[in-house]
Amino acid sequence: RIQLVESGGGSVQTGGSLSLRCAASGYHFPDNCMGWFRQSPGKERELVAAIRTYPGTTTYGDSVQGRFTISRNKEENALYLQMTNLRPEDSAVYYCASRFVATCVFAPSAFDYWGQGTQVTVSS
């Protein structure tokens, strides 16, 4: 029903910053829970950050707490992830996801719609 397209991935040096954007089309569920997940080769997909439209609360994975910031711009149907102080272990494919039900549950299996992902590579 909705389509999510990530952009903004690329290569940066350790300690650098990068911003990711997720453009949503056909998105008309203002109370949906949305989030960013990432997956590295040989590892399970993990939560990076999630945001609920109302009341706008956010949740972060322990490994990115204090370094990443998730935000949403409803007017442009976009979800953002601002990443700072990047580390090599942050290298992964980053996915944008949306949950149909308004309540936030942070397991990947709880999300209904997924983008194709954007690669982030952090070099030492």
C-alpha angles and dihedrals in degrees: 000000000000130000126215124197123185125207139166101067121137145118125307138166123255109280093025131121135239135179124213126199130199116198115202125202125188086019112148106144105103094183096052120124112238131189152166122242131179137202131194125195110283094009135101121255109265138194116259100173141331135198133195116213093222122062085005097234120163136210128197136195114249093244094058101035110131094012105063130053126197122203140164133216106200094186093062095032091238137139120203137199118195111197123193136174090024121199132199090252088062088069108117145108107282119213132196115216140181131204118212095212113073096230116087119240112172105211116105090235089063093064121088106193129045139184123223094254137242125240121241118189123185116192127200 
